[in-house]
Amino acid sequence: MHVPPVDATPIEGLASLGFPAYETADGSAVFQKDSFVLQVDASGLPEAMGPDGISRNALAYQLSTTILACWVEHH
């Protein structure tokens, strides 16, 4: 099991897509699915980006959910 850092905030409810998940204040979203961990680290990006001023955390979450939507376990 992946152990989150001390500053992690759980992603709960529907937002977690039913997986153990958390985000960090510096812009990472982490999901555990099957026996794997997906970490999208946007901490190197500006705090707000694009014409809508999307936050690093929102971008990391959006990318994570897009990847999880097409995640298929290969045997």
N, CA, C and O atoms as a Tripos MOL2 file, in Angstrom:
@<TRIPOS>MOLECULE
protein
  300   299    75     0     0
PROTEIN
NO_CHARGES

@<TRIPOS>ATOM
      1 N           0.8340   -1.1840    0.0000 N.3       1 MET1
      2 CA          0.0000    0.0000    0.0000 C.3       1 MET1
      3 C           0.8770    1.2450    0.0000 C.2       1 MET1
      4 O           1.8900    1.3070    0.6970 O.2       1 MET1
      5 N           0.4790    2.2230   -0.7810 N.am      2 HIS2
      6 CA          1.1950    3.4910   -0.8870 C.3       2 HIS2
      7 C           0.8950    4.3350    0.3460 C.2       2 HIS2
      8 O          -0.2640    4.4700    0.7370 O.2       2 HIS2
      9 N           1.9240    4.9010    0.9570 N.am      3 VAL3
     10 CA          1.7590    5.7430    2.1500 C.3       3 VAL3
     11 C           1.8450    7.2000    1.7270 C.2       3 VAL3
     12 O           2.8680    7.6270    1.1910 O.2       3 VAL3
     13 N           0.7720    7.9810    1.9620 N.am      4 PRO4
     14 CA          0.7930    9.3850    1.5670 C.3       4 PRO4
     15 C           1.7080   10.2210    2.4560 C.2       4 PRO4
     16 O           1.9540    9.8590    3.6060 O.2       4 PRO4
     17 N           2.2150   11.3440    1.9280 N.am      5 PRO5
     18 CA          3.0310   12.2350    2.7510 C.3       5 PRO5
     19 C           2.1730   12.8880    3.8430 C.2       5 PRO5
     20 O           0.9440   12.8620    3.7820 O.2       5 PRO5
     21 N           2.8280   13.4560    4.8170 N.am      6 VAL6
     22 CA          2.1420   14.0560    5.9570 C.3       6 VAL6
     23 C           1.1940   15.1730    5.5350 C.2       6 VAL6
     24 O           0.1270   15.3250    6.1320 O.2       6 VAL6
     25 N           1.5560   15.9580    4.5210 N.am      7 ASP7
     26 CA          0.7360   17.0990    4.1120 C.3       7 ASP7
     27 C          -0.3760   16.7310    3.1250 C.2       7 ASP7
     28 O          -0.9930   17.6210    2.5400 O.2       7 ASP7
     29 N          -0.6370   15.4550    2.9350 N.am      8 ALA8
     30 CA         -1.6410   15.0110    1.9620 C.3       8 ALA8
     31 C          -3.0560   15.2130    2.4890 C.2       8 ALA8
     32 O          -3.3260   15.0820    3.6830 O.2       8 ALA8
     33 N          -3.9520   15.5390    1.5540 N.am      9 THR9
     34 CA         -5.3690   15.6780    1.8570 C.3       9 THR9
     35 C          -6.1120   14.5900    1.0820 C.2       9 THR9
     36 O          -5.9670   14.4980   -0.1370 O.2       9 THR9
     37 N          -6.9030   13.7650    1.7680 N.am     10 PRO10
     38 CA         -7.6320   12.7120    1.0500 C.3      10 PRO10
     39 C          -8.5950   13.2970    0.0130 C.2      10 PRO10
     40 O          -9.2140   14.3370    0.2390 O.2      10 PRO10
     41 N          -8.7060   12.6150   -1.1170 N.am     11 ILE11
     42 CA         -9.7390   12.9230   -2.1080 C.3      11 ILE11
     43 C         -10.8470   11.9250   -1.8130 C.2      11 ILE11
     44 O         -10.6380   10.7160   -1.9200 O.2      11 ILE11
     45 N         -12.0100   12.4140   -1.4470 N.am     12 GLU12
     46 CA        -13.0690   11.5340   -0.9530 C.3      12 GLU12
     47 C         -14.3260   11.6320   -1.8060 C.2      12 GLU12
     48 O         -14.4610   12.5060   -2.6620 O.2      12 GLU12
     49 N         -15.2360   10.7080   -1.5430 N.am     13 GLY13
     50 CA        -16.5220   10.7140   -2.2160 C.3      13 GLY13
     51 C         -16.3880   10.3910   -3.6920 C.2      13 GLY13
     52 O         -15.4810    9.6630   -4.0960 O.2      13 GLY13
     53 N         -17.2870   10.9290   -4.4920 N.am     14 LEU14
     54 CA        -17.2740   10.6750   -5.9320 C.3      14 LEU14
     55 C         -15.9900   11.1390   -6.5940 C.2      14 LEU14
     56 O         -15.5660   10.5700   -7.6010 O.2      14 LEU14
     57 N         -15.3740   12.1580   -6.0420 N.am     15 ALA15
     58 CA        -14.1460   12.6930   -6.6280 C.3      15 ALA15
     59 C         -13.0110   11.6770   -6.6240 C.2      15 ALA15
     60 O         -12.0980   11.7690   -7.4450 O.2      15 ALA15
     61 N         -13.0550   10.7040   -5.7060 N.am     16 SER16
     62 CA        -11.9850    9.6980   -5.6490 C.3      16 SER16
     63 C         -12.2020    8.5690   -6.6460 C.2      16 SER16
     64 O         -11.3390    7.7040   -6.7980 O.2      16 SER16
     65 N         -13.3420    8.5680   -7.3250 N.am     17 LEU17
     66 CA        -13.6980    7.5360   -8.3030 C.3      17 LEU17
     67 C         -13.7270    6.1380   -7.6820 C.2      17 LEU17
     68 O         -13.6310    5.1350   -8.3900 O.2      17 LEU17
     69 N         -13.8590    6.0800   -6.3680 N.am     18 GLY18
     70 CA        -13.8990    4.7940   -5.6770 C.3      18 GLY18
     71 C         -12.5320    4.2100   -5.3560 C.2      18 GLY18
     72 O         -12.4430    3.0640   -4.9140 O.2      18 GLY18
     73 N         -11.4720    4.9670   -5.5660 N.am     19 PHE19
     74 CA        -10.1080    4.4950   -5.3020 C.3      19 PHE19
     75 C          -9.5270    5.2510   -4.1070 C.2      19 PHE19
     76 O          -9.9420    6.3740   -3.8210 O.2      19 PHE19
     77 N          -8.5650    4.6390   -3.4090 N.am     20 PRO20
     78 CA         -7.8220    5.4170   -2.4280 C.3      20 PRO20
     79 C          -7.0860    6.5360   -3.1730 C.2      20 PRO20
     80 O          -6.4050    6.2770   -4.1650 O.2      20 PRO20
     81 N          -7.2200    7.7700   -2.6990 N.am     21 ALA21
     82 CA         -6.6270    8.9000   -3.4220 C.3      21 ALA21
     83 C          -6.3410   10.0500   -2.4650 C.2      21 ALA21
     84 O          -6.9870   10.1910   -1.4270 O.2      21 ALA21
     85 N          -5.3570   10.8710   -2.8360 N.am     22 TYR22
     86 CA         -5.0620   12.0830   -2.0790 C.3      22 TYR22
     87 C          -4.4180   13.1040   -3.0010 C.2      22 TYR22
     88 O          -3.9910   12.7880   -4.1120 O.2      22 TYR22
     89 N          -4.3590   14.3460   -2.5070 N.am     23 GLU23
     90 CA         -3.6510   15.4020   -3.2090 C.3      23 GLU23
     91 C          -2.7510   16.1140   -2.2220 C.2      23 GLU23
     92 O          -2.9900   16.0870   -1.0140 O.2      23 GLU23
     93 N          -1.7140   16.7520   -2.7400 N.am     24 THR24
     94 CA         -0.8020   17.5140   -1.9000 C.3      24 THR24
     95 C          -0.9570   18.9990   -2.2120 C.2      24 THR24
     96 O          -1.4260   19.3670   -3.2890 O.2      24 THR24
     97 N          -0.5690   19.8330   -1.2820 N.am     25 ALA25
     98 CA         -0.7160   21.2820   -1.4480 C.3      25 ALA25
     99 C           0.1250   21.8320   -2.5930 C.2      25 ALA25
    100 O          -0.1980   22.8840   -3.1440 O.2      25 ALA25
    101 N           1.1970   21.1370   -2.9570 N.am     26 ASP26
    102 CA          2.0810   21.6600   -4.0030 C.3      26 ASP26
    103 C           1.6840   21.2300   -5.4160 C.2      26 ASP26
    104 O           2.3850   21.5670   -6.3700 O.2      26 ASP26
    105 N           0.5770   20.4930   -5.5750 N.am     27 GLY27
    106 CA          0.0780   20.2060   -6.9070 C.3      27 GLY27
    107 C           0.2000   18.7800   -7.3980 C.2      27 GLY27
    108 O           0.3490   18.5660   -8.6010 O.2      27 GLY27
    109 N           0.1420   17.7950   -6.5150 N.am     28 SER28
    110 CA          0.1580   16.3930   -6.9370 C.3      28 SER28
    111 C          -1.1820   15.7420   -6.6340 C.2      28 SER28
    112 O          -1.8150   16.0400   -5.6210 O.2      28 SER28
    113 N          -1.6010   14.8640   -7.5090 N.am     29 ALA29
    114 CA         -2.7760   14.0220   -7.2770 C.3      29 ALA29
    115 C          -2.2980   12.5810   -7.3930 C.2      29 ALA29
    116 O          -1.5760   12.2280   -8.3250 O.2      29 ALA29
    117 N          -2.7090   11.7510   -6.4350 N.am     30 VAL30
    118 CA         -2.2500   10.3660   -6.3800 C.3      30 VAL30
    119 C          -3.4530    9.4550   -6.1960 C.2      30 VAL30
    120 O          -4.2680    9.6570   -5.2960 O.2      30 VAL30
    121 N          -3.5560    8.4520   -7.0560 N.am     31 PHE31
    122 CA         -4.6260    7.4550   -6.9830 C.3      31 PHE31
    123 C          -4.0070    6.0670   -6.9580 C.2      31 PHE31
    124 O          -2.9990    5.8210   -7.6200 O.2      31 PHE31
    125 N          -4.6100    5.1580   -6.1930 N.am     32 GLN32
    126 CA         -4.1780    3.7650   -6.1960 C.3      32 GLN32
    127 C          -5.2640    2.9450   -6.8860 C.2      32 GLN32
    128 O          -6.4300    2.9930   -6.4940 O.2      32 GLN32
    129 N          -4.8760    2.1950   -7.9100 N.am     33 LYS33
    130 CA         -5.8090    1.3410   -8.6420 C.3      33 LYS33
    131 C          -5.1160    0.0210   -8.9250 C.2      33 LYS33
    132 O          -3.9470   -0.0180   -9.3110 O.2      33 LYS33
    133 N          -5.8560   -1.0560   -8.7260 N.am     34 ASP34
    134 CA         -5.2900   -2.3940   -8.8630 C.3      34 ASP34
    135 C          -4.0680   -2.4600   -7.9430 C.2      34 ASP34
    136 O          -4.1760   -2.1020   -6.7700 O.2      34 ASP34
    137 N          -2.9460   -2.8920   -8.4220 N.am     35 SER35
    138 CA         -1.7430   -2.9310   -7.5860 C.3      35 SER35
    139 C          -0.7660   -1.8220   -7.9910 C.2      35 SER35
    140 O           0.4380   -1.9380   -7.7650 O.2      35 SER35
    141 N          -1.2830   -0.7680   -8.5810 N.am     36 PHE36
    142 CA         -0.4450    0.3220   -9.0850 C.3      36 PHE36
    143 C          -0.8220    1.6460   -8.4440 C.2      36 PHE36
    144 O          -1.9170    1.8000   -7.9030 O.2      36 PHE36
    145 N           0.0950    2.5940   -8.5120 N.am     37 VAL37
    146 CA         -0.1400    3.9470   -8.0220 C.3      37 VAL37
    147 C           0.0970    4.9100   -9.1780 C.2      37 VAL37
    148 O           1.1290    4.8550   -9.8460 O.2      37 VAL37
    149 N          -0.8700    5.7910   -9.4050 N.am     38 LEU38
    150 CA         -0.7490    6.8340  -10.4200 C.3      38 LEU38
    151 C          -0.5100    8.1490   -9.6880 C.2      38 LEU38
    152 O          -1.3270    8.5680   -8.8670 O.2      38 LEU38
    153 N           0.6130    8.7950   -9.9890 N.am     39 GLN39
    154 CA          0.9060   10.1050   -9.4180 C.3      39 GLN39
    155 C           1.1000   11.0940  -10.5500 C.2      39 GLN39
    156 O           1.9600   10.9120  -11.4120 O.2      39 GLN39
    157 N           0.2880   12.1470  -10.5370 N.am     40 VAL40
    158 CA          0.4570   13.2460  -11.4830 C.3      40 VAL40
    159 C           0.9870   14.4200  -10.6720 C.2      40 VAL40
    160 O           0.3000   14.9490   -9.7980 O.2      40 VAL40
    161 N           2.2110   14.8170  -10.9730 N.am     41 ASP41
    162 CA          2.9090   15.8540  -10.2200 C.3      41 ASP41
    163 C           2.9780   17.1300  -11.0540 C.2      41 ASP41
    164 O           3.7310   17.2060  -12.0250 O.2      41 ASP41
    165 N           2.1950   18.1170  -10.6750 N.am     42 ALA42
    166 CA          2.1780   19.4020  -11.3730 C.3      42 ALA42
    167 C           2.8870   20.4810  -10.5580 C.2      42 ALA42
    168 O           2.7160   21.6710  -10.8200 O.2      42 ALA42
    169 N           3.6780   20.0710   -9.5750 N.am     43 SER43
    170 CA          4.3050   21.0290   -8.6560 C.3      43 SER43
    171 C           5.2860   21.9840   -9.3410 C.2      43 SER43
    172 O           5.5590   23.0590   -8.8060 O.2      43 SER43
    173 N           5.8120   21.6250  -10.4910 N.am     44 GLY44
    174 CA          6.7410   22.4900  -11.1980 C.3      44 GLY44
    175 C           6.0740   23.5470  -12.0530 C.2      44 GLY44
    176 O           6.7520   24.3770  -12.6590 O.2      44 GLY44
    177 N           4.7540   23.5260  -12.1090 N.am     45 LEU45
    178 CA          4.0130   24.4950  -12.9300 C.3      45 LEU45
    179 C           3.6370   25.7210  -12.0970 C.2      45 LEU45
    180 O           3.6810   25.6730  -10.8680 O.2      45 LEU45
    181 N           3.2660   26.8220  -12.7640 N.am     46 PRO46
    182 CA          2.7970   28.0030  -12.0200 C.3      46 PRO46
    183 C           1.5440   27.6570  -11.2030 C.2      46 PRO46
    184 O           0.8430   26.6940  -11.5140 O.2      46 PRO46
    185 N           1.2710   28.4410  -10.1680 N.am     47 GLU47
    186 CA          0.1130   28.1750   -9.3150 C.3      47 GLU47
    187 C          -1.2020   28.2500  -10.0820 C.2      47 GLU47
    188 O          -2.1450   27.5270   -9.7590 O.2      47 GLU47
    189 N          -1.2790   29.1040  -11.0830 N.am     48 ALA48
    190 CA         -2.4790   29.2250  -11.9200 C.3      48 ALA48
    191 C          -2.0250   29.3230  -13.3760 C.2      48 ALA48
    192 O          -1.0370   29.9870  -13.6900 O.2      48 ALA48
    193 N          -2.7800   28.6370  -14.2710 N.am     49 MET49
    194 CA         -2.3910   28.5960  -15.6830 C.3      49 MET49
    195 C          -3.5770   28.8270  -16.5980 C.2      49 MET49
    196 O          -4.7320   28.6180  -16.2250 O.2      49 MET49
    197 N          -3.2620   29.2600  -17.7970 N.am     50 GLY50
    198 CA         -4.2490   29.3760  -18.8490 C.3      50 GLY50
    199 C          -5.2170   30.5200  -18.6440 C.2      50 GLY50
    200 O          -5.1740   31.2120  -17.6270 O.2      50 GLY50
    201 N          -6.0980   30.7160  -19.6280 N.am     51 PRO51
    202 CA         -7.0270   31.8420  -19.5740 C.3      51 PRO51
    203 C          -8.0390   31.7310  -18.4310 C.2      51 PRO51
    204 O          -8.5960   32.7380  -17.9940 O.2      51 PRO51
    205 N          -8.2760   30.5040  -17.9470 N.am     52 ASP52
    206 CA         -9.2290   30.3250  -16.8500 C.3      52 ASP52
    207 C          -8.5520   30.2570  -15.4900 C.2      52 ASP52
    208 O          -9.2290   30.1260  -14.4710 O.2      52 ASP52
    209 N          -7.2200   30.3440  -15.4590 N.am     53 GLY53
    210 CA         -6.4790   30.3330  -14.2030 C.3      53 GLY53
    211 C          -6.6090   29.0340  -13.4240 C.2      53 GLY53
    212 O          -6.7450   29.0530  -12.2010 O.2      53 GLY53
    213 N          -6.5680   27.8940  -14.1330 N.am     54 ILE54
    214 CA         -6.6950   26.5950  -13.4800 C.3      54 ILE54
    215 C          -5.5120   26.3720  -12.5360 C.2      54 ILE54
    216 O          -4.3720   26.6870  -12.8770 O.2      54 ILE54
    217 N          -5.7850   25.8350  -11.3680 N.am     55 SER55
    218 CA         -4.7230   25.6110  -10.3840 C.3      55 SER55
    219 C          -3.9330   24.3480  -10.7210 C.2      55 SER55
    220 O          -4.3960   23.4960  -11.4780 O.2      55 SER55
    221 N          -2.7350   24.2430  -10.1460 N.am     56 ARG56
    222 CA         -1.9240   23.0320  -10.3160 C.3      56 ARG56
    223 C          -2.6920   21.8110   -9.8420 C.2      56 ARG56
    224 O          -2.6870   20.7770  -10.5100 O.2      56 ARG56
    225 N          -3.3510   21.9190   -8.6960 N.am     57 ASN57
    226 CA         -4.0910   20.7760   -8.1540 C.3      57 ASN57
    227 C          -5.2270   20.3670   -9.0810 C.2      57 ASN57
    228 O          -5.4460   19.1760   -9.2990 O.2      57 ASN57
    229 N          -5.9450   21.3280   -9.6250 N.am     58 ALA58
    230 CA         -7.0410   21.0090  -10.5280 C.3      58 ALA58
    231 C          -6.5200   20.3320  -11.7910 C.2      58 ALA58
    232 O          -7.1330   19.3870  -12.2860 O.2      58 ALA58
    233 N          -5.4050   20.8060  -12.3090 N.am     59 LEU59
    234 CA         -4.8150   20.1900  -13.4990 C.3      59 LEU59
    235 C          -4.3720   18.7620  -13.2030 C.2      59 LEU59
    236 O          -4.6410   17.8540  -13.9890 O.2      59 LEU59
    237 N          -3.6900   18.5550  -12.0680 N.am     60 ALA60
    238 CA         -3.2410   17.2130  -11.6920 C.3      60 ALA60
    239 C          -4.4370   16.2700  -11.5410 C.2      60 ALA60
    240 O          -4.3830   15.1190  -11.9740 O.2      60 ALA60
    241 N          -5.5050   16.7590  -10.9330 N.am     61 TYR61
    242 CA         -6.7120   15.9400  -10.7650 C.3      61 TYR61
    243 C          -7.3370   15.6160  -12.1240 C.2      61 TYR61
    244 O          -7.6890   14.4640  -12.3800 O.2      61 TYR61
    245 N          -7.4760   16.6060  -12.9880 N.am     62 GLN62
    246 CA         -8.0800   16.3780  -14.3090 C.3      62 GLN62
    247 C          -7.2740   15.3770  -15.1250 C.2      62 GLN62
    248 O          -7.8480   14.4890  -15.7550 O.2      62 GLN62
    249 N          -5.9540   15.5100  -15.1200 N.am     63 LEU63
    250 CA         -5.1190   14.5580  -15.8550 C.3      63 LEU63
    251 C          -5.2370   13.1530  -15.2640 C.2      63 LEU63
    252 O          -5.2960   12.1710  -16.0030 O.2      63 LEU63
    253 N          -5.2720   13.0580  -13.9320 N.am     64 SER64
    254 CA         -5.4100   11.7550  -13.2760 C.3      64 SER64
    255 C          -6.7130   11.0680  -13.6680 C.2      64 SER64
    256 O          -6.7120    9.8860  -14.0140 O.2      64 SER64
    257 N          -7.8150   11.7930  -13.6150 N.am     65 THR65
    258 CA         -9.1000   11.1730  -13.9290 C.3      65 THR65
    259 C          -9.1880   10.7940  -15.4070 C.2      65 THR65
    260 O          -9.8310    9.8020  -15.7490 O.2      65 THR65
    261 N          -8.5580   11.5620  -16.2790 N.am     66 THR66
    262 CA         -8.5240   11.2010  -17.6980 C.3      66 THR66
    263 C          -7.7560    9.8980  -17.8970 C.2      66 THR66
    264 O          -8.2030    9.0200  -18.6350 O.2      66 THR66
    265 N          -6.6210    9.7710  -17.2510 N.am     67 ILE67
    266 CA         -5.8260    8.5430  -17.3560 C.3      67 ILE67
    267 C          -6.5900    7.3600  -16.7660 C.2      67 ILE67
    268 O          -6.6290    6.2880  -17.3680 O.2      67 ILE67
    269 N          -7.1960    7.5460  -15.5970 N.am     68 LEU68
    270 CA         -7.9340    6.4570  -14.9530 C.3      68 LEU68
    271 C          -9.1290    6.0030  -15.7830 C.2      68 LEU68
    272 O          -9.5110    4.8330  -15.7330 O.2      68 LEU68
    273 N          -9.7180    6.9160  -16.5430 N.am     69 ALA69
    274 CA        -10.8810    6.5690  -17.3640 C.3      69 ALA69
    275 C         -10.5410    5.5510  -18.4490 C.2      69 ALA69
    276 O         -11.4120    4.8010  -18.8890 O.2      69 ALA69
    277 N          -9.2920    5.5200  -18.8790 N.am     70 CYS70
    278 CA         -8.9050    4.5740  -19.9370 C.3      70 CYS70
    279 C          -7.8790    3.5540  -19.4470 C.2      70 CYS70
    280 O          -7.2660    2.8600  -20.2580 O.2      70 CYS70
    281 N          -7.6880    3.4550  -18.1460 N.am     71 TRP71
    282 CA         -6.7340    2.5360  -17.5320 C.3      71 TRP71
    283 C          -7.2340    1.1120  -17.6810 C.2      71 TRP71
    284 O          -8.3260    0.7880  -17.2150 O.2      71 TRP71
    285 N          -6.4630    0.2720  -18.3120 N.am     72 VAL72
    286 CA         -6.7930   -1.1350  -18.4750 C.3      72 VAL72
    287 C          -5.6080   -1.9490  -17.9630 C.2      72 VAL72
    288 O          -4.4710   -1.7330  -18.3810 O.2      72 VAL72
    289 N          -5.8820   -2.8830  -17.0600 N.am     73 GLU73
    290 CA         -4.8080   -3.7250  -16.5330 C.3      73 GLU73
    291 C          -4.4490   -4.7660  -17.5820 C.2      73 GLU73
    292 O          -5.3280   -5.4440  -18.1140 O.2      73 GLU73
    293 N          -3.1600   -4.8950  -17.8810 N.am     74 HIS74
    294 CA         -2.6800   -5.8740  -18.8410 C.3      74 HIS74
    295 C          -2.0800   -7.0470  -18.0930 C.2      74 HIS74
    296 O          -1.4030   -6.8700  -17.0810 O.2      74 HIS74
    297 N          -2.3300   -8.2380  -18.5910 N.am     75 HIS75
    298 CA         -1.8120   -9.4440  -17.9220 C.3      75 HIS75
    299 C          -0.6410  -10.0030  -18.6860 C.2      75 HIS75
    300 O          -0.0680  -11.0150  -18.2840 O.2      75 HIS75
@<TRIPOS>BOND
     1     1     2 1
     2     2     3 1
     3     3     4 2
     4     3     5 am
     5     5     6 1
     6     6     7 1
     7     7     8 2
     8     7     9 am
     9     9    10 1
    10    10    11 1
    11    11    12 2
    12    11    13 am
    13    13    14 1
    14    14    15 1
    15    15    16 2
    16    15    17 am
    17    17    18 1
    18    18    19 1
    19    19    20 2
    20    19    21 am
    21    21    22 1
    22    22    23 1
    23    23    24 2
    24    23    25 am
    25    25    26 1
    26    26    27 1
    27    27    28 2
    28    27    29 am
    29    29    30 1
    30    30    31 1
    31    31    32 2
    32    31    33 am
    33    33    34 1
    34    34    35 1
    35    35    36 2
    36    35    37 am
    37    37    38 1
    38    38    39 1
    39    39    40 2
    40    39    41 am
    41    41    42 1
    42    42    43 1
    43    43    44 2
    44    43    45 am
    45    45    46 1
    46    46    47 1
    47    47    48 2
    48    47    49 am
    49    49    50 1
    50    50    51 1
    51    51    52 2
    52    51    53 am
    53    53    54 1
    54    54    55 1
    55    55    56 2
    56    55    57 am
    57    57    58 1
    58    58    59 1
    59    59    60 2
    60    59    61 am
    61    61    62 1
    62    62    63 1
    63    63    64 2
    64    63    65 am
    65    65    66 1
    66    66    67 1
    67    67    68 2
    68    67    69 am
    69    69    70 1
    70    70    71 1
    71    71    72 2
    72    71    73 am
    73    73    74 1
    74    74    75 1
    75    75    76 2
    76    75    77 am
    77    77    78 1
    78    78    79 1
    79    79    80 2
    80    79    81 am
    81    81    82 1
    82    82    83 1
    83    83    84 2
    84    83    85 am
    85    85    86 1
    86    86    87 1
    87    87    88 2
    88    87    89 am
    89    89    90 1
    90    90    91 1
    91    91    92 2
    92    91    93 am
    93    93    94 1
    94    94    95 1
    95    95    96 2
    96    95    97 am
    97    97    98 1
    98    98    99 1
    99    99   100 2
   100    99   101 am
   101   101   102 1
   102   102   103 1
   103   103   104 2
   104   103   105 am
   105   105   106 1
   106   106   107 1
   107   107   108 2
   108   107   109 am
   109   109   110 1
   110   110   111 1
   111   111   112 2
   112   111   113 am
   113   113   114 1
   114   114   115 1
   115   115   116 2
   116   115   117 am
   117   117   118 1
   118   118   119 1
   119   119   120 2
   120   119   121 am
   121   121   122 1
   122   122   123 1
   123   123   124 2
   124   123   125 am
   125   125   126 1
   126   126   127 1
   127   127   128 2
   128   127   129 am
   129   129   130 1
   130   130   131 1
   131   131   132 2
   132   131   133 am
   133   133   134 1
   134   134   135 1
   135   135   136 2
   136   135   137 am
   137   137   138 1
   138   138   139 1
   139   139   140 2
   140   139   141 am
   141   141   142 1
   142   142   143 1
   143   143   144 2
   144   143   145 am
   145   145   146 1
   146   146   147 1
   147   147   148 2
   148   147   149 am
   149   149   150 1
   150   150   151 1
   151   151   152 2
   152   151   153 am
   153   153   154 1
   154   154   155 1
   155   155   156 2
   156   155   157 am
   157   157   158 1
   158   158   159 1
   159   159   160 2
   160   159   161 am
   161   161   162 1
   162   162   163 1
   163   163   164 2
   164   163   165 am
   165   165   166 1
   166   166   167 1
   167   167   168 2
   168   167   169 am
   169   169   170 1
   170   170   171 1
   171   171   172 2
   172   171   173 am
   173   173   174 1
   174   174   175 1
   175   175   176 2
   176   175   177 am
   177   177   178 1
   178   178   179 1
   179   179   180 2
   180   179   181 am
   181   181   182 1
   182   182   183 1
   183   183   184 2
   184   183   185 am
   185   185   186 1
   186   186   187 1
   187   187   188 2
   188   187   189 am
   189   189   190 1
   190   190   191 1
   191   191   192 2
   192   191   193 am
   193   193   194 1
   194   194   195 1
   195   195   196 2
   196   195   197 am
   197   197   198 1
   198   198   199 1
   199   199   200 2
   200   199   201 am
   201   201   202 1
   202   202   203 1
   203   203   204 2
   204   203   205 am
   205   205   206 1
   206   206   207 1
   207   207   208 2
   208   207   209 am
   209   209   210 1
   210   210   211 1
   211   211   212 2
   212   211   213 am
   213   213   214 1
   214   214   215 1
   215   215   216 2
   216   215   217 am
   217   217   218 1
   218   218   219 1
   219   219   220 2
   220   219   221 am
   221   221   222 1
   222   222   223 1
   223   223   224 2
   224   223   225 am
   225   225   226 1
   226   226   227 1
   227   227   228 2
   228   227   229 am
   229   229   230 1
   230   230   231 1
   231   231   232 2
   232   231   233 am
   233   233   234 1
   234   234   235 1
   235   235   236 2
   236   235   237 am
   237   237   238 1
   238   238   239 1
   239   239   240 2
   240   239   241 am
   241   241   242 1
   242   242   243 1
   243   243   244 2
   244   243   245 am
   245   245   246 1
   246   246   247 1
   247   247   248 2
   248   247   249 am
   249   249   250 1
   250   250   251 1
   251   251   252 2
   252   251   253 am
   253   253   254 1
   254   254   255 1
   255   255   256 2
   256   255   257 am
   257   257   258 1
   258   258   259 1
   259   259   260 2
   260   259   261 am
   261   261   262 1
   262   262   263 1
   263   263   264 2
   264   263   265 am
   265   265   266 1
   266   266   267 1
   267   267   268 2
   268   267   269 am
   269   269   270 1
   270   270   271 1
   271   271   272 2
   272   271   273 am
   273   273   274 1
   274   274   275 1
   275   275   276 2
   276   275   277 am
   277   277   278 1
   278   278   279 1
   279   279   280 2
   280   279   281 am
   281   281   282 1
   282   282   283 1
   283   283   284 2
   284   283   285 am
   285   285   286 1
   286   286   287 1
   287   287   288 2
   288   287   289 am
   289   289   290 1
   290   290   291 1
   291   291   292 2
   292   291   293 am
   293   293   294 1
   294   294   295 1
   295   295   296 2
   296   295   297 am
   297   297   298 1
   298   298   299 1
   299   299   300 2
@<TRIPOS>SUBSTRUCTURE
     1 MET1         2 RESIDUE 1 A MET
     2 HIS2         6 RESIDUE 1 A HIS
     3 VAL3        10 RESIDUE 1 A VAL
     4 PRO4        14 RESIDUE 1 A PRO
     5 PRO5        18 RESIDUE 1 A PRO
     6 VAL6        22 RESIDUE 1 A VAL
     7 ASP7        26 RESIDUE 1 A ASP
     8 ALA8        30 RESIDUE 1 A ALA
     9 THR9        34 RESIDUE 1 A THR
    10 PRO10       38 RESIDUE 1 A PRO
    11 ILE11       42 RESIDUE 1 A ILE
    12 GLU12       46 RESIDUE 1 A GLU
    13 GLY13       50 RESIDUE 1 A GLY
    14 LEU14       54 RESIDUE 1 A LEU
    15 ALA15       58 RESIDUE 1 A ALA
    16 SER16       62 RESIDUE 1 A SER
    17 LEU17       66 RESIDUE 1 A LEU
    18 GLY18       70 RESIDUE 1 A GLY
    19 PHE19       74 RESIDUE 1 A PHE
    20 PRO20       78 RESIDUE 1 A PRO
    21 ALA21       82 RESIDUE 1 A ALA
    22 TYR22       86 RESIDUE 1 A TYR
    23 GLU23       90 RESIDUE 1 A GLU
    24 THR24       94 RESIDUE 1 A THR
    25 ALA25       98 RESIDUE 1 A ALA
    26 ASP26      102 RESIDUE 1 A ASP
    27 GLY27      106 RESIDUE 1 A GLY
    28 SER28      110 RESIDUE 1 A SER
    29 ALA29      114 RESIDUE 1 A ALA
    30 VAL30      118 RESIDUE 1 A VAL
    31 PHE31      122 RESIDUE 1 A PHE
    32 GLN32      126 RESIDUE 1 A GLN
    33 LYS33      130 RESIDUE 1 A LYS
    34 ASP34      134 RESIDUE 1 A ASP
    35 SER35      138 RESIDUE 1 A SER
    36 PHE36      142 RESIDUE 1 A PHE
    37 VAL37      146 RESIDUE 1 A VAL
    38 LEU38      150 RESIDUE 1 A LEU
    39 GLN39      154 RESIDUE 1 A GLN
    40 VAL40      158 RESIDUE 1 A VAL
    41 ASP41      162 RESIDUE 1 A ASP
    42 ALA42      166 RESIDUE 1 A ALA
    43 SER43      170 RESIDUE 1 A SER
    44 GLY44      174 RESIDUE 1 A GLY
    45 LEU45      178 RESIDUE 1 A LEU
    46 PRO46      182 RESIDUE 1 A PRO
    47 GLU47      186 RESIDUE 1 A GLU
    48 ALA48      190 RESIDUE 1 A ALA
    49 MET49      194 RESIDUE 1 A MET
    50 GLY50      198 RESIDUE 1 A GLY
    51 PRO51      202 RESIDUE 1 A PRO
    52 ASP52      206 RESIDUE 1 A ASP
    53 GLY53      210 RESIDUE 1 A GLY
    54 ILE54      214 RESIDUE 1 A ILE
    55 SER55      218 RESIDUE 1 A SER
    56 ARG56      222 RESIDUE 1 A ARG
    57 ASN57      226 RESIDUE 1 A ASN
    58 ALA58      230 RESIDUE 1 A ALA
    59 LEU59      234 RESIDUE 1 A LEU
    60 ALA60      238 RESIDUE 1 A ALA
    61 TYR61      242 RESIDUE 1 A TYR
    62 GLN62      246 RESIDUE 1 A GLN
    63 LEU63      250 RESIDUE 1 A LEU
    64 SER64      254 RESIDUE 1 A SER
    65 THR65      258 RESIDUE 1 A THR
    66 THR66      262 RESIDUE 1 A THR
    67 ILE67      266 RESIDUE 1 A ILE
    68 LEU68      270 RESIDUE 1 A LEU
    69 ALA69      274 RESIDUE 1 A ALA
    70 CYS70      278 RESIDUE 1 A CYS
    71 TRP71      282 RESIDUE 1 A TRP
    72 VAL72      286 RESIDUE 1 A VAL
    73 GLU73      290 RESIDUE 1 A GLU
    74 HIS74      294 RESIDUE 1 A HIS
    75 HIS75      298 RESIDUE 1 A HIS
